[in-house]
Amino acid sequence: MQILRFFPEQALLERIKAGDRTVLGEIFTRYEKLIGSYVKSHGGNDADAEDVLQETIIVLWQKACAGNFTLSSRLGTYLLGVTKNKWHAEIRKRERYVDGEFPEDSSDENPSSLDVMMSNERIHAIRQALDAINPICKELLLLYYFEERNMEDIARHMNFANADVAKSKKYQCKKSLE
């Protein structure tokens, strides 16, 4: 049986600021039920809850590492607020998609259930592929494609020698993902 050690909230933030990635698992475990129950009680499923939890933890990590983050409430309260914003944005995005507002859906105003299913399968395949590659590659690709950071910023963030090394690594990671 694994015994989980939970640190006081400020200690968790200090570990994030110090770049301790092991704290992410502890935060995930500590707040999984809270965030999962919110998402599921507002129309989501287990996969949605996990996705929102991951996005919420990423927001916490970014804010804490920015240096000017001060926690003025309990950490769970802060994470729940971020979760609410993320989940409501996801619901709005899904409603737009169902309403046919995406430009790539120019053939028909309402996507067919086949189109929605194929899109969901594509998203699932991309998530599986990202989970299967090296964690360094996953982080680099997420920083570049989803956070739209430049190579200099990525090189600093990931402790690469320079932007050229980051660019070369991105190419290798992209090939690995393909």
PyMOL commands that place a pseudoatom at each C-alpha (Angstrom):
pseudoatom trace, name=CA, resn=MET, resi=1, chain=A, elem=C, hetatm=0, pos=[0.000, 0.000, 0.000]
pseudoatom trace, name=CA, resn=GLN, resi=2, chain=A, elem=C, hetatm=0, pos=[1.387, 3.397, -0.984]
pseudoatom trace, name=CA, resn=ILE, resi=3, chain=A, elem=C, hetatm=0, pos=[1.229, 6.090, 1.636]
pseudoatom trace, name=CA, resn=LEU, resi=4, chain=A, elem=C, hetatm=0, pos=[0.665, 9.574, 0.226]
pseudoatom trace, name=CA, resn=ARG, resi=5, chain=A, elem=C, hetatm=0, pos=[2.346, 12.500, 1.912]
pseudoatom trace, name=CA, resn=PHE, resi=6, chain=A, elem=C, hetatm=0, pos=[0.545, 15.802, 1.555]
pseudoatom trace, name=CA, resn=PHE, resi=7, chain=A, elem=C, hetatm=0, pos=[2.437, 19.016, 2.141]
pseudoatom trace, name=CA, resn=PRO, resi=8, chain=A, elem=C, hetatm=0, pos=[0.931, 22.254, 3.344]
pseudoatom trace, name=CA, resn=GLU, resi=9, chain=A, elem=C, hetatm=0, pos=[-0.312, 24.357, 0.460]
pseudoatom trace, name=CA, resn=GLN, resi=10, chain=A, elem=C, hetatm=0, pos=[2.474, 26.942, 0.645]
pseudoatom trace, name=CA, resn=ALA, resi=11, chain=A, elem=C, hetatm=0, pos=[5.062, 24.158, 0.533]
pseudoatom trace, name=CA, resn=LEU, resi=12, chain=A, elem=C, hetatm=0, pos=[3.419, 22.859, -2.652]
pseudoatom trace, name=CA, resn=LEU, resi=13, chain=A, elem=C, hetatm=0, pos=[3.742, 26.288, -4.238]
pseudoatom trace, name=CA, resn=GLU, resi=14, chain=A, elem=C, hetatm=0, pos=[7.373, 26.583, -3.162]
pseudoatom trace, name=CA, resn=ARG, resi=15, chain=A, elem=C, hetatm=0, pos=[8.121, 23.222, -4.730]
pseudoatom trace, name=CA, resn=ILE, resi=16, chain=A, elem=C, hetatm=0, pos=[6.495, 24.371, -7.978]
pseudoatom trace, name=CA, resn=LYS, resi=17, chain=A, elem=C, hetatm=0, pos=[8.592, 27.552, -7.952]
pseudoatom trace, name=CA, resn=ALA, resi=18, chain=A, elem=C, hetatm=0, pos=[11.684, 25.386, -7.410]
pseudoatom trace, name=CA, resn=GLY, resi=19, chain=A, elem=C, hetatm=0, pos=[10.771, 23.338, -10.501]
pseudoatom trace, name=CA, resn=ASP, resi=20, chain=A, elem=C, hetatm=0, pos=[9.934, 20.123, -8.617]
pseudoatom trace, name=CA, resn=ARG, resi=21, chain=A, elem=C, hetatm=0, pos=[7.724, 18.263, -11.082]
pseudoatom trace, name=CA, resn=THR, resi=22, chain=A, elem=C, hetatm=0, pos=[6.932, 15.484, -8.601]
pseudoatom trace, name=CA, resn=VAL, resi=23, chain=A, elem=C, hetatm=0, pos=[4.549, 17.885, -6.879]
pseudoatom trace, name=CA, resn=LEU, resi=24, chain=A, elem=C, hetatm=0, pos=[2.240, 17.672, -9.904]
pseudoatom trace, name=CA, resn=GLY, resi=25, chain=A, elem=C, hetatm=0, pos=[1.256, 14.102, -9.055]
pseudoatom trace, name=CA, resn=GLU, resi=26, chain=A, elem=C, hetatm=0, pos=[0.532, 15.081, -5.479]
pseudoatom trace, name=CA, resn=ILE, resi=27, chain=A, elem=C, hetatm=0, pos=[-1.659, 17.983, -6.566]
pseudoatom trace, name=CA, resn=PHE, resi=28, chain=A, elem=C, hetatm=0, pos=[-3.403, 15.729, -9.084]
pseudoatom trace, name=CA, resn=THR, resi=29, chain=A, elem=C, hetatm=0, pos=[-4.148, 13.125, -6.391]
pseudoatom trace, name=CA, resn=ARG, resi=30, chain=A, elem=C, hetatm=0, pos=[-5.177, 15.686, -3.796]
pseudoatom trace, name=CA, resn=TYR, resi=31, chain=A, elem=C, hetatm=0, pos=[-7.677, 17.579, -5.983]
pseudoatom trace, name=CA, resn=GLU, resi=32, chain=A, elem=C, hetatm=0, pos=[-8.826, 14.869, -8.414]
pseudoatom trace, name=CA, resn=LYS, resi=33, chain=A, elem=C, hetatm=0, pos=[-12.133, 14.207, -6.620]
pseudoatom trace, name=CA, resn=LEU, resi=34, chain=A, elem=C, hetatm=0, pos=[-12.969, 17.885, -6.086]
pseudoatom trace, name=CA, resn=ILE, resi=35, chain=A, elem=C, hetatm=0, pos=[-12.437, 18.874, -9.698]
pseudoatom trace, name=CA, resn=GLY, resi=36, chain=A, elem=C, hetatm=0, pos=[-13.828, 15.614, -11.100]
pseudoatom trace, name=CA, resn=SER, resi=37, chain=A, elem=C, hetatm=0, pos=[-17.061, 15.941, -9.171]
pseudoatom trace, name=CA, resn=TYR, resi=38, chain=A, elem=C, hetatm=0, pos=[-17.514, 19.539, -10.341]
pseudoatom trace, name=CA, resn=VAL, resi=39, chain=A, elem=C, hetatm=0, pos=[-17.000, 18.679, -14.016]
pseudoatom trace, name=CA, resn=LYS, resi=40, chain=A, elem=C, hetatm=0, pos=[-19.168, 15.550, -13.869]
pseudoatom trace, name=CA, resn=SER, resi=41, chain=A, elem=C, hetatm=0, pos=[-21.961, 17.373, -12.042]
pseudoatom trace, name=CA, resn=HIS, resi=42, chain=A, elem=C, hetatm=0, pos=[-21.956, 19.976, -14.818]
pseudoatom trace, name=CA, resn=GLY, resi=43, chain=A, elem=C, hetatm=0, pos=[-22.325, 17.615, -17.785]
pseudoatom trace, name=CA, resn=GLY, resi=44, chain=A, elem=C, hetatm=0, pos=[-18.828, 16.211, -18.171]
pseudoatom trace, name=CA, resn=ASN, resi=45, chain=A, elem=C, hetatm=0, pos=[-17.500, 12.669, -18.002]
pseudoatom trace, name=CA, resn=ASP, resi=46, chain=A, elem=C, hetatm=0, pos=[-14.380, 11.097, -16.487]
pseudoatom trace, name=CA, resn=ALA, resi=47, chain=A, elem=C, hetatm=0, pos=[-12.202, 11.993, -19.487]
pseudoatom trace, name=CA, resn=ASP, resi=48, chain=A, elem=C, hetatm=0, pos=[-13.430, 15.605, -19.384]
pseudoatom trace, name=CA, resn=ALA, resi=49, chain=A, elem=C, hetatm=0, pos=[-12.681, 15.775, -15.665]
pseudoatom trace, name=CA, resn=GLU, resi=50, chain=A, elem=C, hetatm=0, pos=[-9.139, 14.499, -16.166]
pseudoatom trace, name=CA, resn=ASP, resi=51, chain=A, elem=C, hetatm=0, pos=[-8.501, 16.916, -19.042]
pseudoatom trace, name=CA, resn=VAL, resi=52, chain=A, elem=C, hetatm=0, pos=[-9.774, 19.901, -17.061]
pseudoatom trace, name=CA, resn=LEU, resi=53, chain=A, elem=C, hetatm=0, pos=[-7.741, 18.833, -14.024]
pseudoatom trace, name=CA, resn=GLN, resi=54, chain=A, elem=C, hetatm=0, pos=[-4.580, 18.674, -16.130]
pseudoatom trace, name=CA, resn=GLU, resi=55, chain=A, elem=C, hetatm=0, pos=[-5.280, 22.082, -17.655]
pseudoatom trace, name=CA, resn=THR, resi=56, chain=A, elem=C, hetatm=0, pos=[-5.994, 23.520, -14.203]
pseudoatom trace, name=CA, resn=ILE, resi=57, chain=A, elem=C, hetatm=0, pos=[-2.707, 22.195, -12.836]
pseudoatom trace, name=CA, resn=ILE, resi=58, chain=A, elem=C, hetatm=0, pos=[-0.880, 23.680, -15.830]
pseudoatom trace, name=CA, resn=VAL, resi=59, chain=A, elem=C, hetatm=0, pos=[-2.425, 27.094, -15.040]
pseudoatom trace, name=CA, resn=LEU, resi=60, chain=A, elem=C, hetatm=0, pos=[-1.300, 26.771, -11.408]
pseudoatom trace, name=CA, resn=TRP, resi=61, chain=A, elem=C, hetatm=0, pos=[2.215, 25.797, -12.516]
pseudoatom trace, name=CA, resn=GLN, resi=62, chain=A, elem=C, hetatm=0, pos=[2.468, 28.737, -14.921]
pseudoatom trace, name=CA, resn=LYS, resi=63, chain=A, elem=C, hetatm=0, pos=[1.137, 31.251, -12.390]
pseudoatom trace, name=CA, resn=ALA, resi=64, chain=A, elem=C, hetatm=0, pos=[3.391, 29.979, -9.586]
pseudoatom trace, name=CA, resn=CYS, resi=65, chain=A, elem=C, hetatm=0, pos=[6.476, 29.976, -11.819]
pseudoatom trace, name=CA, resn=ALA, resi=66, chain=A, elem=C, hetatm=0, pos=[5.736, 33.498, -13.052]
pseudoatom trace, name=CA, resn=GLY, resi=67, chain=A, elem=C, hetatm=0, pos=[6.957, 34.750, -9.695]
pseudoatom trace, name=CA, resn=ASN, resi=68, chain=A, elem=C, hetatm=0, pos=[4.193, 37.232, -8.928]
pseudoatom trace, name=CA, resn=PHE, resi=69, chain=A, elem=C, hetatm=0, pos=[1.591, 34.694, -7.795]
pseudoatom trace, name=CA, resn=THR, resi=70, chain=A, elem=C, hetatm=0, pos=[0.160, 35.054, -4.317]
pseudoatom trace, name=CA, resn=LEU, resi=71, chain=A, elem=C, hetatm=0, pos=[-2.388, 32.589, -3.037]
pseudoatom trace, name=CA, resn=SER, resi=72, chain=A, elem=C, hetatm=0, pos=[-5.114, 34.594, -1.285]
pseudoatom trace, name=CA, resn=SER, resi=73, chain=A, elem=C, hetatm=0, pos=[-7.406, 31.620, -0.618]
pseudoatom trace, name=CA, resn=ARG, resi=74, chain=A, elem=C, hetatm=0, pos=[-7.068, 27.920, -0.055]
pseudoatom trace, name=CA, resn=LEU, resi=75, chain=A, elem=C, hetatm=0, pos=[-5.401, 26.119, -2.937]
pseudoatom trace, name=CA, resn=GLY, resi=76, chain=A, elem=C, hetatm=0, pos=[-8.513, 23.990, -3.511]
pseudoatom trace, name=CA, resn=THR, resi=77, chain=A, elem=C, hetatm=0, pos=[-10.644, 27.121, -3.812]
pseudoatom trace, name=CA, resn=TYR, resi=78, chain=A, elem=C, hetatm=0, pos=[-8.234, 28.622, -6.338]
pseudoatom trace, name=CA, resn=LEU, resi=79, chain=A, elem=C, hetatm=0, pos=[-8.102, 25.398, -8.374]
pseudoatom trace, name=CA, resn=LEU, resi=80, chain=A, elem=C, hetatm=0, pos=[-11.881, 25.082, -8.335]
pseudoatom trace, name=CA, resn=GLY, resi=81, chain=A, elem=C, hetatm=0, pos=[-12.188, 28.651, -9.677]
pseudoatom trace, name=CA, resn=VAL, resi=82, chain=A, elem=C, hetatm=0, pos=[-9.772, 27.852, -12.509]
pseudoatom trace, name=CA, resn=THR, resi=83, chain=A, elem=C, hetatm=0, pos=[-11.682, 24.623, -13.150]
pseudoatom trace, name=CA, resn=LYS, resi=84, chain=A, elem=C, hetatm=0, pos=[-14.984, 26.487, -13.422]
pseudoatom trace, name=CA, resn=ASN, resi=85, chain=A, elem=C, hetatm=0, pos=[-13.498, 28.887, -15.971]
pseudoatom trace, name=CA, resn=LYS, resi=86, chain=A, elem=C, hetatm=0, pos=[-11.889, 26.081, -17.986]
pseudoatom trace, name=CA, resn=TRP, resi=87, chain=A, elem=C, hetatm=0, pos=[-15.035, 23.937, -17.956]
pseudoatom trace, name=CA, resn=HIS, resi=88, chain=A, elem=C, hetatm=0, pos=[-17.348, 26.799, -18.938]
pseudoatom trace, name=CA, resn=ALA, resi=89, chain=A, elem=C, hetatm=0, pos=[-14.976, 27.695, -21.804]
pseudoatom trace, name=CA, resn=GLU, resi=90, chain=A, elem=C, hetatm=0, pos=[-15.048, 24.050, -22.929]
pseudoatom trace, name=CA, resn=ILE, resi=91, chain=A, elem=C, hetatm=0, pos=[-18.850, 23.995, -22.826]
pseudoatom trace, name=CA, resn=ARG, resi=92, chain=A, elem=C, hetatm=0, pos=[-18.995, 27.199, -24.913]
pseudoatom trace, name=CA, resn=LYS, resi=93, chain=A, elem=C, hetatm=0, pos=[-16.534, 25.702, -27.397]
pseudoatom trace, name=CA, resn=ARG, resi=94, chain=A, elem=C, hetatm=0, pos=[-18.597, 22.528, -27.691]
pseudoatom trace, name=CA, resn=GLU, resi=95, chain=A, elem=C, hetatm=0, pos=[-21.795, 24.509, -28.187]
pseudoatom trace, name=CA, resn=ARG, resi=96, chain=A, elem=C, hetatm=0, pos=[-20.148, 26.475, -31.003]
pseudoatom trace, name=CA, resn=TYR, resi=97, chain=A, elem=C, hetatm=0, pos=[-18.968, 23.224, -32.549]
pseudoatom trace, name=CA, resn=VAL, resi=98, chain=A, elem=C, hetatm=0, pos=[-22.412, 21.661, -32.336]
pseudoatom trace, name=CA, resn=ASP, resi=99, chain=A, elem=C, hetatm=0, pos=[-23.883, 24.835, -33.815]
pseudoatom trace, name=CA, resn=GLY, resi=100, chain=A, elem=C, hetatm=0, pos=[-21.473, 24.544, -36.767]
pseudoatom trace, name=CA, resn=GLU, resi=101, chain=A, elem=C, hetatm=0, pos=[-19.552, 27.768, -36.207]
pseudoatom trace, name=CA, resn=PHE, resi=102, chain=A, elem=C, hetatm=0, pos=[-16.101, 26.383, -37.012]
pseudoatom trace, name=CA, resn=PRO, resi=103, chain=A, elem=C, hetatm=0, pos=[-14.805, 27.557, -40.396]
pseudoatom trace, name=CA, resn=GLU, resi=104, chain=A, elem=C, hetatm=0, pos=[-13.606, 24.111, -41.505]
pseudoatom trace, name=CA, resn=ASP, resi=105, chain=A, elem=C, hetatm=0, pos=[-17.215, 22.945, -41.388]
pseudoatom trace, name=CA, resn=SER, resi=106, chain=A, elem=C, hetatm=0, pos=[-18.328, 24.982, -44.394]
pseudoatom trace, name=CA, resn=SER, resi=107, chain=A, elem=C, hetatm=0, pos=[-20.254, 22.195, -46.133]
pseudoatom trace, name=CA, resn=ASP, resi=108, chain=A, elem=C, hetatm=0, pos=[-23.049, 21.982, -43.587]
pseudoatom trace, name=CA, resn=GLU, resi=109, chain=A, elem=C, hetatm=0, pos=[-24.189, 24.183, -40.733]
pseudoatom trace, name=CA, resn=ASN, resi=110, chain=A, elem=C, hetatm=0, pos=[-24.618, 21.200, -38.385]
pseudoatom trace, name=CA, resn=PRO, resi=111, chain=A, elem=C, hetatm=0, pos=[-21.931, 18.513, -38.262]
pseudoatom trace, name=CA, resn=SER, resi=112, chain=A, elem=C, hetatm=0, pos=[-23.210, 14.995, -38.625]
pseudoatom trace, name=CA, resn=SER, resi=113, chain=A, elem=C, hetatm=0, pos=[-22.783, 12.563, -35.770]
pseudoatom trace, name=CA, resn=LEU, resi=114, chain=A, elem=C, hetatm=0, pos=[-20.167, 10.819, -37.927]
pseudoatom trace, name=CA, resn=ASP, resi=115, chain=A, elem=C, hetatm=0, pos=[-18.173, 14.071, -38.187]
pseudoatom trace, name=CA, resn=VAL, resi=116, chain=A, elem=C, hetatm=0, pos=[-18.335, 14.576, -34.424]
pseudoatom trace, name=CA, resn=MET, resi=117, chain=A, elem=C, hetatm=0, pos=[-17.317, 10.969, -33.779]
pseudoatom trace, name=CA, resn=MET, resi=118, chain=A, elem=C, hetatm=0, pos=[-14.396, 11.209, -36.212]
pseudoatom trace, name=CA, resn=SER, resi=119, chain=A, elem=C, hetatm=0, pos=[-13.260, 14.460, -34.615]
pseudoatom trace, name=CA, resn=ASN, resi=120, chain=A, elem=C, hetatm=0, pos=[-13.431, 12.919, -31.147]
pseudoatom trace, name=CA, resn=GLU, resi=121, chain=A, elem=C, hetatm=0, pos=[-11.453, 9.902, -32.371]
pseudoatom trace, name=CA, resn=ARG, resi=122, chain=A, elem=C, hetatm=0, pos=[-8.827, 12.202, -33.884]
pseudoatom trace, name=CA, resn=ILE, resi=123, chain=A, elem=C, hetatm=0, pos=[-8.504, 14.128, -30.618]
pseudoatom trace, name=CA, resn=HIS, resi=124, chain=A, elem=C, hetatm=0, pos=[-8.258, 10.853, -28.686]
pseudoatom trace, name=CA, resn=ALA, resi=125, chain=A, elem=C, hetatm=0, pos=[-5.549, 9.566, -31.058]
pseudoatom trace, name=CA, resn=ILE, resi=126, chain=A, elem=C, hetatm=0, pos=[-3.536, 12.781, -30.640]
pseudoatom trace, name=CA, resn=ARG, resi=127, chain=A, elem=C, hetatm=0, pos=[-3.793, 12.547, -26.841]
pseudoatom trace, name=CA, resn=GLN, resi=128, chain=A, elem=C, hetatm=0, pos=[-2.671, 8.917, -26.918]
pseudoatom trace, name=CA, resn=ALA, resi=129, chain=A, elem=C, hetatm=0, pos=[0.269, 9.778, -29.176]
pseudoatom trace, name=CA, resn=LEU, resi=130, chain=A, elem=C, hetatm=0, pos=[1.336, 12.615, -26.858]
pseudoatom trace, name=CA, resn=ASP, resi=131, chain=A, elem=C, hetatm=0, pos=[1.117, 10.308, -23.848]
pseudoatom trace, name=CA, resn=ALA, resi=132, chain=A, elem=C, hetatm=0, pos=[3.262, 7.702, -25.630]
pseudoatom trace, name=CA, resn=ILE, resi=133, chain=A, elem=C, hetatm=0, pos=[6.250, 9.936, -26.393]
pseudoatom trace, name=CA, resn=ASN, resi=134, chain=A, elem=C, hetatm=0, pos=[9.105, 11.004, -24.137]
pseudoatom trace, name=CA, resn=PRO, resi=135, chain=A, elem=C, hetatm=0, pos=[7.887, 13.433, -21.425]
pseudoatom trace, name=CA, resn=ILE, resi=136, chain=A, elem=C, hetatm=0, pos=[10.490, 16.007, -22.497]
pseudoatom trace, name=CA, resn=CYS, resi=137, chain=A, elem=C, hetatm=0, pos=[9.176, 15.850, -26.055]
pseudoatom trace, name=CA, resn=LYS, resi=138, chain=A, elem=C, hetatm=0, pos=[5.600, 16.110, -24.838]
pseudoatom trace, name=CA, resn=GLU, resi=139, chain=A, elem=C, hetatm=0, pos=[6.403, 19.207, -22.801]
pseudoatom trace, name=CA, resn=LEU, resi=140, chain=A, elem=C, hetatm=0, pos=[8.360, 20.818, -25.638]
pseudoatom trace, name=CA, resn=LEU, resi=141, chain=A, elem=C, hetatm=0, pos=[5.592, 20.232, -28.181]
pseudoatom trace, name=CA, resn=LEU, resi=142, chain=A, elem=C, hetatm=0, pos=[2.920, 21.498, -25.801]
pseudoatom trace, name=CA, resn=LEU, resi=143, chain=A, elem=C, hetatm=0, pos=[4.955, 24.633, -25.102]
pseudoatom trace, name=CA, resn=TYR, resi=144, chain=A, elem=C, hetatm=0, pos=[5.487, 25.271, -28.805]
pseudoatom trace, name=CA, resn=TYR, resi=145, chain=A, elem=C, hetatm=0, pos=[2.130, 24.353, -30.333]
pseudoatom trace, name=CA, resn=PHE, resi=146, chain=A, elem=C, hetatm=0, pos=[-0.380, 24.969, -27.553]
pseudoatom trace, name=CA, resn=GLU, resi=147, chain=A, elem=C, hetatm=0, pos=[1.231, 27.742, -25.533]
pseudoatom trace, name=CA, resn=GLU, resi=148, chain=A, elem=C, hetatm=0, pos=[2.739, 29.251, -28.700]
pseudoatom trace, name=CA, resn=ARG, resi=149, chain=A, elem=C, hetatm=0, pos=[6.054, 30.029, -27.028]
pseudoatom trace, name=CA, resn=ASN, resi=150, chain=A, elem=C, hetatm=0, pos=[9.081, 30.949, -29.103]
pseudoatom trace, name=CA, resn=MET, resi=151, chain=A, elem=C, hetatm=0, pos=[12.258, 28.861, -29.239]
pseudoatom trace, name=CA, resn=GLU, resi=152, chain=A, elem=C, hetatm=0, pos=[14.254, 31.215, -26.994]
pseudoatom trace, name=CA, resn=ASP, resi=153, chain=A, elem=C, hetatm=0, pos=[11.614, 30.972, -24.274]
pseudoatom trace, name=CA, resn=ILE, resi=154, chain=A, elem=C, hetatm=0, pos=[11.415, 27.194, -24.620]
pseudoatom trace, name=CA, resn=ALA, resi=155, chain=A, elem=C, hetatm=0, pos=[15.216, 26.901, -24.441]
pseudoatom trace, name=CA, resn=ARG, resi=156, chain=A, elem=C, hetatm=0, pos=[15.257, 28.913, -21.193]
pseudoatom trace, name=CA, resn=HIS, resi=157, chain=A, elem=C, hetatm=0, pos=[12.288, 27.036, -19.744]
pseudoatom trace, name=CA, resn=MET, resi=158, chain=A, elem=C, hetatm=0, pos=[13.690, 23.587, -20.519]
pseudoatom trace, name=CA, resn=ASN, resi=159, chain=A, elem=C, hetatm=0, pos=[17.344, 24.459, -19.781]
pseudoatom trace, name=CA, resn=PHE, resi=160, chain=A, elem=C, hetatm=0, pos=[18.597, 23.903, -23.336]
pseudoatom trace, name=CA, resn=ALA, resi=161, chain=A, elem=C, hetatm=0, pos=[21.850, 25.581, -24.377]
pseudoatom trace, name=CA, resn=ASN, resi=162, chain=A, elem=C, hetatm=0, pos=[20.146, 27.882, -26.887]
pseudoatom trace, name=CA, resn=ALA, resi=163, chain=A, elem=C, hetatm=0, pos=[17.206, 28.301, -29.271]
pseudoatom trace, name=CA, resn=ASP, resi=164, chain=A, elem=C, hetatm=0, pos=[18.907, 26.208, -31.976]
pseudoatom trace, name=CA, resn=VAL, resi=165, chain=A, elem=C, hetatm=0, pos=[19.096, 23.222, -29.629]
pseudoatom trace, name=CA, resn=ALA, resi=166, chain=A, elem=C, hetatm=0, pos=[15.414, 23.689, -28.787]
pseudoatom trace, name=CA, resn=LYS, resi=167, chain=A, elem=C, hetatm=0, pos=[14.548, 23.890, -32.489]
pseudoatom trace, name=CA, resn=SER, resi=168, chain=A, elem=C, hetatm=0, pos=[16.499, 20.710, -33.239]
pseudoatom trace, name=CA, resn=LYS, resi=169, chain=A, elem=C, hetatm=0, pos=[14.873, 18.917, -30.315]
pseudoatom trace, name=CA, resn=LYS, resi=170, chain=A, elem=C, hetatm=0, pos=[11.424, 20.090, -31.479]
pseudoatom trace, name=CA, resn=TYR, resi=171, chain=A, elem=C, hetatm=0, pos=[12.107, 18.574, -34.904]
pseudoatom trace, name=CA, resn=GLN, resi=172, chain=A, elem=C, hetatm=0, pos=[13.162, 15.258, -33.315]
pseudoatom trace, name=CA, resn=CYS, resi=173, chain=A, elem=C, hetatm=0, pos=[10.119, 15.278, -31.036]
pseudoatom trace, name=CA, resn=LYS, resi=174, chain=A, elem=C, hetatm=0, pos=[7.772, 16.032, -33.909]
pseudoatom trace, name=CA, resn=LYS, resi=175, chain=A, elem=C, hetatm=0, pos=[9.188, 13.087, -35.843]
pseudoatom trace, name=CA, resn=SER, resi=176, chain=A, elem=C, hetatm=0, pos=[8.790, 10.913, -32.759]
pseudoatom trace, name=CA, resn=LEU, resi=177, chain=A, elem=C, hetatm=0, pos=[5.154, 11.986, -32.448]
pseudoatom trace, name=CA, resn=GLU, resi=178, chain=A, elem=C, hetatm=0, pos=[4.478, 11.251, -36.119]
for i in range(1, 178): cmd.bond("trace and resi %d" % i, "trace and resi %d" % (i + 1))
show_as sticks, trace
zoom trace
